[in-house]
Amino acid sequence: MSQKPIFVATHPRACSTAFERVFMTRHSTLQCVHEPFGDAYYFGPERLAERYESDPQARKESGYSESTYRTIFDRIAKENSEASGTRAFIKDMAQYWIPPNTKPSTVAPSLSNYRRGVGTDTNQLSPTQTIDKDGPPYPYSTRGEPNNPTVIPADLLATYHFTFLIRHPRNSIPSYYRCTIPPLDKLTGFYNFRPDEAGYEELRRLFDYLRSEGQIGPKLAGQSEEANGSANATNGKAAGVEICVIDADDLLDNPSGMIEAFCKTTGIKWEPEMLVWNTDKDQEIAKEAFEKWKGFHEDALDSTELRARTHKKAPKSDEQLFAEWTEKYGKEGAEVIRDTVAANVEHYEYLKQFAIKV
């Protein structure tokens, strides 16, 4: 069983913070790291996102304007080494590693000399490249790796045990839109909705790349059979860890069954009490972790447990959904949500076929 650091790759508004809170309760065995790579993606000298490109003051005030991909990996390694006997558990957005709008990827300058064998701690590397040019830092003046859609070297990706969390875009996109308009925008600092931040396409590209490299698959978690097309997907490379995709709706309908299945495939000890976080220590850990992304995690922060829904969500027609969105966000907002959902359903349904069934 793999004992590599666990990386839960997801997209915005996938109920991922509620999922993460389950594993935050395992203080003595897991070292949870909450969404670290947004620091570099939005604010740092290697930033990929365009959201704050014309707002240097916001980047500076974030406190992360000097964060690079290397400093974040180093911080994770340092925190994990200091938490003796624990296994790192990172939850973050796949898009934070991938240039938006299908731009070609090259390796982040701070990681351009990473080599396998050094370990996750990159402090042993020679001095990093620096970005010295006018305008946005991307594209970098570095080389890409064959088929790698990320700015992270393949050798470094190989040091992690990847799992995936998804949610239907008809639920996640309206939730994200809500975080970018009043009154929440004053908390989040996101003052406009960007369809290129939906995150589904990037999550699918990372998933497919890890399959093609043999880092995940061909076996599906909780099943005896292999994923469709697995023989070709791994290119004859050694089998990786089981493919583990959790669908948020399945999680909300059956929390204990889905968490137990996740624990089994990742080598985490399953304990039913993981689903409850009602102690002062639990709340203190979560409050500190969620501080930097205000406005996005209040529901998860105010919760005390992960309980099964009493009633499954009844499916609604496209017309019903559009009417609801129009009532909440106006016709223009509803149209943006509708179009963004439509653009991402294909990627969700593709990943859904690999989801754990219990």
N, C-alpha and C positions, 0 to 999 in steps of 0.2 A: 504494500500500500504506500502510495506517495506521501512523503512528509514535507514536500515543498510548500512554501507559502501559498496560501489559497488566494486567488484573485477572482472576485465576482464581477464580471463585466456586464454592464447593463446600459440602459438609455434613460433619459430624464423621466421622472414621474412613473416609475415602474413598481411602486411600493417597496423599493429597495431599502429604504431606511428602516421601515418596520421589519423587514427581513434581517437587516443588519443588527437590529436591537436584540434579536434572539441570541446572536453569537457574542454580543457584548456582555451577556450575563456570565460567560465562561471566563471570568477574570484570571483564573489560575492557569488556564491552558491555551487561551487565544489572546493575541495582541491585535486588537481591531484598529485598523487605520481607515479613517473616513474620508473618502473623496479627496485624496491629496493632489492629484494631477491637474485639477482645475487651476491651481496656482500658476503653473507654467503655461497652461493652455490659454488662459485669459490675460494674464498680467505680466509674465516674465519676459526676459530678453529673447526667448525662443518661442514666444506665443504664436499660436496657429489661428486662434479665433479673431474675427474682425470686430467683435462687439465693442471693444474698448480701444480700437486702433487709433481713433482720432481724439481720445480722451486721456492724455498722459497723466492728468491730475488724478483721475479715478484709479489708474494703475498704481500710482504712487501711494495713494491713500489706502489702497487695499492691504498694504503691508507685504505684498508678494512680488513686487516689481523686480526683485533680484532672483526669484526662484527659477531654476532651470530643471530640466528633467533629471539631470545628474544629482542636484542637491536634494531632490525629492527621494530618489532611490537611496541615496546615502542616509537620509533621515529615517527611512523605513528600516534599513539595515541596522542603524544605530539603536533605534527604539526596540527592535526585536532582540538584539544582542543584550540589551540592558534588562529586558524582561526574561530572565533566565527560565528555561523550561517551557516557554510558550511558543506557539506557532503563529506566524503573521497571518492575518485575515484582512485583506484589502477589498473594499467595495468602491468601484468607480465607473465612470462613463467610458466606454470604448472610444468615443469620438475625441476624447482628450489626447489621444495618441495618433490621430489620423487627420491630415489636412482636410478641411471642409470642401464641399463641392467637387469631390473626386479629383482634387489636385494631386499630381504625382508626389510620392513620398520620398524623402531622403532622410538619412539618420540625423537626429538632433546633434548639433555641434558638440555639446557637452558630453555626448556618449560616443563620439565618432571613433574613439580608440578603445572601446570596450572589447574585451576578449573573454571567452569562456574559460573558466578556471580561476579567474580573479574573484568570483563570487558576486553576490548582489552588491556588496560594498564596493563602490567604484573609487574610493579614495586612493587605492593602490595604482591607479592609472597615471599616465604621464599628464602633463598640463593640458587642459581642455582647449579646444579651438574657441575663439571668440567671434561674435558677430559685430562687424564694423562696417555698416553701410547705412545710407539714408533710406527712409521709408520702412515699411513693415519688415520684420526679421525673416519672414518666409516669402519666397523659397530660400532655403539655406544654401550655402556654397559647399555642400557635402554630397557624397554619392548615396544612391539608394541601394537597397538589396533586392535581388530578384524576387518578385512577387510579394514582397513584404509591404503591406499597405500602411504600416505604422512608421513613426520616427524613432522607434525603439529597436536596437539591434536584435536580430534573431537569437543570438546567443544569450542575451539577457531575458528575452521572452521565455526561453527554454528553462529558466530557473523557477518558473511559476506553474502552479496547478490551476488551470483555468476552468471556471464554471460560468454559467450565463443565466441572466434573469430578464424576462420579457413581459410585456403587458400589451394588450391590444391598443392600437393607436386611437381608437374611438374613446378610450378612457384616459390615456396618457396625454394626448395632445391638448384637449380642453383644459386639463389640469395645469399643463405647462403655460398655456396661454393666460390663464388666470393669474399666474405669478408675474406676468409682464405688464399688467394694467393696474390702475388704482383699485383698491388701496394697497395691494401687496407690493407693487413695484417700488414703493418707498423703502420697504424692508429688504427686498431682494437686490435692489440696484439694477434690475433688468427693466429698462423703460420702453422696450419694444420687443415684439415677438419676431423671432427669426426662424423660418421654416428649416434653415440649414442646421439648426441645433436639435432637431428631432432625435437624431442619434441611431435610427434603425439601420440605415444603409451601412454606416461605419461598424456597427455591431456585427452585421452579417459578414462584412469583409474580413473582420478579425477572425470570426468563427471559421470561415472557409479557409483562410490562410493557415490557421492552426491545424485544421484537418488535413490540408494538403501536405503539411510538414510532418504529419504523424504525431503531433504533440497531443492531440485529443483524438479519441476513436481508435479503431472503428466501432468498438462496443458501445452500446447505449446503456446508460445507467439504469439499473433495475430491470434490465431485459437480457435475455440470453442471446438474442440475435444481434447482428451488426447493422449499422445504419445503411440505408440504400446507397449504392455507389461507393461503398467504403473501400473496396478492393482497389479502385482507381484513385480514390481520394488520397490514400496514404503513400502512393508512389512506391510501394514496396518497402517503406521505412518501418522501423520497429513500432509496434502498437503503443499508443500513448495512454493517458488516463481515460477513463470512461467519459463519453459525451454526457454532460450534465447541463440540461436546460430546464429551468423552472419557469412556469407560467404563473403570473401573479394571480390570475383568477383561480387556478387550481390551488395555489397557496392559501388564498382567502377562504376557499370552500373547505379545505382540509389541511389546516396548518400542521397538525401533529404528524400526519402521514407524509406530507411533503418534506418537512424538516428532517424527519427520521430517514427518509430516502436520501436526502442531501448529505446527511451525516455519514451514512453508510458508504456512499461513493467517494467521499473526501477523507474518510478515516477519522472523523470527529466522533467522540463518544456521545451517543444520543441519550439525553436525559429529558423527560417530560417537563421538568421545572424550567427548562430553557425558555419556555414560552411565556414566562412571567418575569417582569422586571419592576418590582414594586418597592425595592429598598432604596434608602438614601444613597448608597454607593452606586447603584445602577443609574439613578437619576443624575448624580454628579458626573459620572463618566460620559453619559449621553449629552448633557448640557455643554460640557467642555468640547466634545467632538463636533457638535452641530453649530457652534457659535459662529463660524466664519461664513456659513451659507444661510443667513437669517431669512425667514420667510418661506423657506422650502420644506422645513422639517418640523414645524410646530405640531402637526397632528401626531407624528411619531414621538415627539418629545413629551406630549401631554398624555400619552397612552401608558398603560401599566401591564399589558399582556397582548398576545396575539391570539384572538379567539376566532373560531369558525363563524362565518356568516350564518345567520339563522335562515335566510332565504337566498337562494341563488338569484343572480340578476336575470330578470326576464329579458330576452333579446328584443331590441327595438329596431324598427325600420329606419332607413336612412332619412326618410321624411320626418319621423318622430324626433330623431336626434338633431336634425337641422333646426326644427322648431324650438327645441330646448336651447340650443346654442344661440339662436336668434334672440330668444327671450332674455338670456343672461348677458350676451355680449353684443347684441345688435346685429344687423344684417351683414355689415362689412366684416365684423369679427367672425361671425358664423361661416362666412364664405372662406375666410382664410383657414379656419379650423377644418372645414370640410375638405378643402383642397390638400391640406397637409396630411390629413388622415389618409385620403385616397392615394397619395404619393408613397405612403409607407406600409400599407396593408400587405403588399406583396412580400416585403422583407420580413414582416412579422409572421406571416403564414409559412414562409420558408423555414424560419427558425422553430416555429411551433411544431413542425413535424418531428422534431427531435426531442420534444418535451418529455420529461419523466411522467410516467403513468403509474398511479398507485391505486 
